[in-house]
Amino acid sequence: MTRAGDEALRSVLVAGATAVIRHVRRGRGAVSPWLVDLLKRKPPKLAAVALANKMARIAWKLMVSGEIYRAKPMPPALARGDRPDTGNISTLTVLSWCRNLQENEQLV
């Protein structure tokens, strides 16, 4: 994720990624093996930027292709607790904001 582009969108993506990392550290929701491995190797702030970059790439792909986001089911061994994974809520919020930005750019 570079500093070029919309600063507000970048801030929202990093804030959402930071929230996901907080949930993972507290043992809530489903855990991504990729994120757990990244947190073992890198500081939390750097991992948040990497996760935000990943979310931005997913959002861009969905906007360009028109596909609907479907989370891959987690293996039962990785699922924690009876609560659903709330990480997708922030992703869906970001996706709707991205679509609004894209529509506004087309109007200008």
VEXMAR-386974 format. One line per field, with one value per residue: residue number from 1; x, y, z of N, C-alpha, C in turn; residue in one letter. Coordinates in steps of 0.001 Angstrom, whole numbers. Atoms other than C-alpha are relative to their C-alpha. Last residue first. Example, Ala and Ser with C-alpha at 12.3 -4.5 7.8 and 13.67 -1.06 7.14 Angstrom:
% VEXMAR-386974
miro	(2/1)
n_X	(-820/890)
n_Y	(-1190/-1190)
n_Z	(-60/0)
ca_X	(13670/12300)
ca_Y	(-1060/-4500)
ca_Z	(7140/7800)
c_X	(-770/900)
c_Y	(1090/1200)
c_Z	(730/0)
drenmi	(s/a)
% end
This chain:
% VEXMAR-386974
miro	(108/107/106/105/104/103/102/101/100/99/98/97/96/95/94/93/92/91/90/89/88/87/86/85/84/83/82/81/80/79/78/77/76/75/74/73/72/71/70/69/68/67/66/65/64/63/62/61/60/59/58/57/56/55/54/53/52/51/50/49/48/47/46/45/44/43/42/41/40/39/38/37/36/35/34/33/32/31/30/29/28/27/26/25/24/23/22/21/20/19/18/17/16/15/14/13/12/11/10/9/8/7/6/5/4/3/2/1)
n_X	(-790/891/604/-1022/-201/1148/-86/-1063/485/966/-750/-584/1072/429/-1008/141/1188/-313/-802/834/612/-935/502/-1113/-424/321/1244/1241/-28/1122/-407/-1098/500/-11/-1184/267/-268/-1122/374/-988/461/287/1421/633/-303/598/1454/351/-198/1064/1240/-103/151/1424/697/-357/752/1384/21/-138/1257/967/-376/332/1441/699/-45/-1225/-1167/-170/-550/-1406/-713/-159/-908/-1374/-637/-1366/-852/185/1380/573/890/-806/-809/896/410/-1148/-51/1094/-421/-984/714/767/-961/-493/1081/155/-1150/238/1094/-500/917/1419/748/614/-853/860)
n_Y	(-1231/-1145/82/-354/-1450/-644/275/-836/-1383/-125/-11/-1325/-926/248/-590/-1445/-384/159/-1154/-1199/-286/-719/-1343/-900/-99/-1268/156/-423/-180/-815/-1395/-90/43/1381/343/581/1431/425/1190/539/-171/1197/40/1195/133/-1126/139/1135/-424/-951/779/790/-926/-340/1187/146/-1048/471/1111/-599/-692/1032/387/-1117/-138/-775/-1455/-492/620/-621/-1344/153/488/-1113/-982/486/263/-481/978/222/-89/1325/288/76/1219/1137/-11/511/1451/594/-51/1072/1276/81/323/1365/912/-29/717/1421/419/145/-612/364/-589/-1241/-1175/-1161)
n_Z	(153/161/1325/990/-41/642/1428/551/-16/1097/1261/117/367/1378/882/-118/760/1417/402/-73/1292/853/251/277/1402/651/742/-629/-1454/-477/-153/-969/-1377/-507/-778/-1321/28/-829/-754/-935/-1372/-788/-320/564/1432/735/-19/861/1397/340/119/1237/1127/97/488/1410/705/75/956/1342/303/393/1349/899/278/-1028/152/641/-642/-1323/185/396/-1186/-935/603/-177/1278/151/673/1426/492/178/-1129/-1227/61/-205/-1411/-759/236/-775/-1404/-165/33/-1250/-1072/196/-370/-1457/-553/246/-879/-1371/-962/-43/1104/-471/112/0)
ca_X	(-17249/-20055/-17718/-15596/-18705/-19591/-16067/-16151/-19522/-18211/-15180/-17433/-19526/-16379/-15032/-18240/-18150/-14572/-15466/-18284/-16123/-13931/-16919/-16224/-19252/-19331/-19396/-15772/-12683/-12484/-9010/-9585/-12982/-11295/-12375/-14925/-13707/-15383/-17638/-17377/-19719/-18172/-18471/-15044/-13566/-15236/-14471/-10830/-10452/-11964/-9656/-6622/-7688/-8192/-4678/-3197/-5069/-3667/-129/-717/-2024/959/3278/1431/1454/5242/6322/7246/4747/2057/2538/2054/-1173/-2368/-1750/-3349/-6497/-8282/-12027/-13703/-12437/-9189/-8184/-5165/-7337/-9888/-7140/-5728/-9163/-9442/-6013/-7107/-10193/-8107/-5646/-8471/-10130/-6865/-6185/-9687/-9140/-5726/-7058/-4212/-442/920/1545/0)
ca_Y	(14108/11525/8587/9586/9591/6046/4804/6486/4919/1504/1899/2836/-280/-2413/-804/-1622/-5179/-5596/-4169/-6682/-9546/-9459/-10382/-14113/-15865/-16599/-20198/-20200/-20438/-21869/-23123/-26860/-26617/-25541/-22005/-21532/-19239/-15869/-15047/-11566/-11038/-10610/-7413/-8080/-4613/-3893/-7353/-7182/-3720/-4859/-7908/-5727/-3228/-6030/-7357/-3885/-3418/-6775/-5635/-2292/-4086/-6477/-3456/-2077/-5464/-5995/-8742/-12452/-14004/-11540/-12680/-16339/-15497/-13413/-16156/-18785/-16640/-16936/-17202/-14930/-13786/-14943/-11558/-11338/-12169/-9504/-6883/-7899/-7433/-3981/-3007/-4156/-1957/1039/374/218/3334/5281/4229/5342/8715/9182/8546/7731/7668/6823/3269/0)
ca_Z	(-12219/-12216/-12846/-9853/-7642/-8740/-7912/-4521/-3745/-4846/-2601/336/-246/-336/2843/4686/3361/4580/7978/8318/7049/10171/12359/12180/13677/17396/18604/19707/17546/14041/13116/13684/11966/8695/7779/5027/2235/2432/-488/-1947/-4903/-8352/-10392/-11931/-11462/-8124/-6724/-7812/-6260/-2960/-2839/-3562/-893/1646/948/1324/4597/5782/4933/6672/9766/9720/9774/12779/14550/14227/11803/11861/14282/13178/9563/10496/12353/9405/6819/9100/9190/12521/12945/15457/18829/20438/21853/19514/16501/17428/17804/14407/12808/14400/13031/9562/9785/10867/8022/5458/6863/6759/3141/2168/3817/2175/-1337/-3682/-3402/21/-1077/0)
c_X	(489/758/-905/-569/1026/161/-1160/102/1042/-542/-947/787/540/-1104/-400/971/-231/-1184/364/802/-840/-606/933/-552/1166/428/-375/-1213/-1367/49/-1110/415/1100/-445/-66/1305/-288/170/1233/-591/1017/-498/-401/-1504/-774/192/-686/-1519/-424/103/-1148/-1254/58/-251/-1496/-731/271/-874/-1414/-28/51/-1344/-948/344/-356/-1474/-718/146/1298/1165/270/665/1489/773/281/1030/1424/547/1369/936/-32/-1438/-695/-854/783/780/-905/-320/1140/-14/-1060/490/933/-774/-719/958/450/-1075/-114/1126/-285/-1080/455/-738/-1462/-738/-718/907)
c_Y	(164/1273/1197/-25/455/1515/656/-171/939/1424/167/129/1419/965/-190/704/1506/435/-75/1219/1268/381/808/1370/962/-25/1268/-233/445/74/880/1448/152/-10/-1461/-390/-561/-1503/-451/-1191/-660/380/-1229/-44/-1154/-167/1125/-169/-1102/435/921/-837/-745/936/290/-1189/-67/1016/-546/-1101/619/633/-1078/-332/1127/209/698/1515/612/-610/678/1363/-131/-424/1134/978/-490/-394/619/-1067/-268/0/-1350/-335/-165/-1309/-1184/-26/-609/-1523/-635/-57/-1174/-1317/-113/-412/-1457/-972/-71/-847/-1491/-503/-273/693/-423/733/1224/1224)
c_Z	(-1398/-285/-270/-1414/-1025/-28/-742/-1507/-588/-78/-1187/-1311/-140/-425/-1462/-932/61/-853/-1479/-441/19/-1340/-890/-347/-129/-1456/-750/-890/486/1521/556/244/1049/1460/406/685/1392/-109/775/747/920/1387/797/220/-624/-1499/-768/-69/-968/-1459/-420/-231/-1325/-1182/-173/-617/-1498/-734/-171/-1067/-1397/-357/-531/-1449/-969/-388/1148/31/-515/770/1343/-156/-303/1248/982/-570/254/-1367/-273/-550/-1497/-474/-138/1222/1295/14/317/1493/817/-155/898/1446/219/73/1343/1120/-145/468/1529/584/-172/945/1437/1122/118/-1103/539/0)
drenmi	(v/l/q/e/n/e/q/l/n/r/c/w/s/l/v/t/l/t/s/i/n/g/t/d/p/r/d/g/r/a/l/a/p/p/m/p/k/a/r/y/i/e/g/s/v/m/l/k/w/a/i/r/a/m/k/n/a/l/a/v/a/a/l/k/p/p/k/r/k/l/l/d/v/l/w/p/s/v/a/g/r/g/r/r/v/h/r/i/v/a/t/a/g/a/v/l/v/s/r/l/a/e/d/g/a/r/t/m)
% end
